[in-house]
Amino acid sequence: MKQSVFEPIKIRLEILKANTLFSLKESLAYSLNNWGGLASTITYMLTYLVFLSALYGRVETIGGYRYSEALLFTLMVQLNFYLIWVWSMTNLEKLGYDIKTGKLDLILSKPLPSLWYVTFQKINLFTLIVEMWPATLPLLYLLFKHLDFSVTPLGLFYGALTLFLGQIATHCFQFLFTLLTFWTGESKGLTGISYQIAFFGSDAIPLEAFPKPVIFLGITAIPFLTHTALTTSYILGRTTSPFYLILALASTTIFLFIKIKAWNFALKHYASASS
Amino acid sequence: MKDIINVNKLTKTYQIPIKQGVLKSIFFSNNRELIAVDKIDFKVKQGESVALLGPNGAGKTTTLKMLTGLLYPTSGEINVLGFTPTDRKREFLRQIALVMGNKSGLSWDLSAMQSFNLFKTIYQIPESTLETRLDEMAQLLDIRDQLDIPIRKLSLGQRLKMELIGAILHRPKLLFLDEPTIGLDVVSKRKIRGFLRHLHREEQTTIILTSHEMADIESVCDRAIIINHGQIVFDDTLEKLSHYYQDKKYLTVTFKKPVKKERLQQLGNVISSKELSYTLEISKSTQSTVIAKLAEKFPIDDLDIQGVPLDEIIEDLFTQTKLIETLSAEERT
């Protein structure tokens, strides 16, 4: 029987839905731990807001950004951090662990699109809903209280697109590091360094503070500027040309292609931890 | 029955790190080549139940992993159910299942039932089929009450039973089992063996099993492929395997009163002794003479004659690979 062209998409969406529900149930298994996570993120956010407020009490702008713009930048940092945790970092850590322990065997022996499955094995919506938003409320309050800039629909659209592309490019970049586990047998150090590179200066330095060659590099080969700095710059209208957006689109497409090829290459070298 | 597994000159080599200086090993690792599977050939017919046996490191799990498409062979050909396993075609993977005694495919934090619901999506099993299947399997393994308990709260035996159910929910044609009873108590082992026999006999599931438990093999498998140092040293039925050792018998005699070991030594090799009980290794051709002499000269209370146990036969094969090669050559001529 010939498979419909929509069948692979349907299967992927079903897996995505099942994995999301499954992850949610897993998150709810440890309620006390969830409260601990929530308290931790609220504490961090409050500390950071006090720090930011103290800084702007002495200076007008940092990297060319006023207090309200810095708050928007922080909102983007927060959003990016949680989004990357919810679907990417969690799965990269899980993948590294599964390769190391040989648990990947039980995924590869099931009729699954394996790359899709390991990319979206855990979708931790609980973290996004329960941990991120309560911690973000004080930030949103301050942002609306000090709002002194306007946002255009085009800027918002460009910003949303770069956020989306930045997430994918960052994930692919980190994924390539995690794949080295197939050869090294351990991924923690590699995932750690890839995170540091992919989020280099992303919680403090606006796009405009970087020289042009670094911006080019940060949107292409090492995509640490796309997800947060470029997104904020588009939303604020500091960057209006679609050039960087096109660059980010091209770079993300190439990263996705490399990710698929690298996965197939790594599977050929899978040694499967012995039983 | 047609062949559903066809393996031809299958070879797998691994790169193994060489021991080197601490400073050097921080930054670089040197490797050497280890041949895990060395040009093996075999076929498996649909409905067969085959044991892959061998000492640790013999290459049996590597073979199993190549058959399931987890490992790419270094050279040689494999065809399973008409597919090349490493192509990982969906249609192929829907027809197989893999159970590993020491790896869990179920979520630690959720109940087995919740994991089964995820498998329902993966294997696209209709709801009604899943319910009927679960009812039947849970009853066979006697775990109906544990379906809704988180996996982390189950015993090892209960968890393995759940793993088995999860693996066969979609009625695979081919079931691969890697040491499915490892670490289990006697009761759980027996239950799982019974379950596997049911799958093989009632559902005609082809089973490929690796195990160090001879009882698993004797109760589940009809055929044994023995691998040692990456090469097949025996491939035939279990009866044939025992047949090679049929001339050797173990005679256990219990006496009414103590006897001297030296006197018994004249009738056969005494391989174990207790206060009133001795086990002698004798040959089949001399067993009637030995029994007659024992009855005549000793105060016998009880007698028991047994063939060589399967685990001893296999252990012997591991150490005497060359002997089997000779036996096979004799049989061919």
Interface residues (C-beta under 8 A of the other chain):
Chain A: E14 I15 K17 A18 N19 F22 K25 E26 A29 Y30 T101 G102 K103 D105 L106 L108 S109 K110 P111 L112 S114 L267 K268 H269 Y270 A271 S272 S274 S275
Chain B: Y14 T61 K65 T68 G69 L70 L71 Y72 T86 R88 R90 E91 L93 R94 I96 A97 L98 M100 G101 N102 K103 S104 G105 S107 D109 L110 Q114 N117 L118 T121 I122 Y123 P150 F176 D178 E179
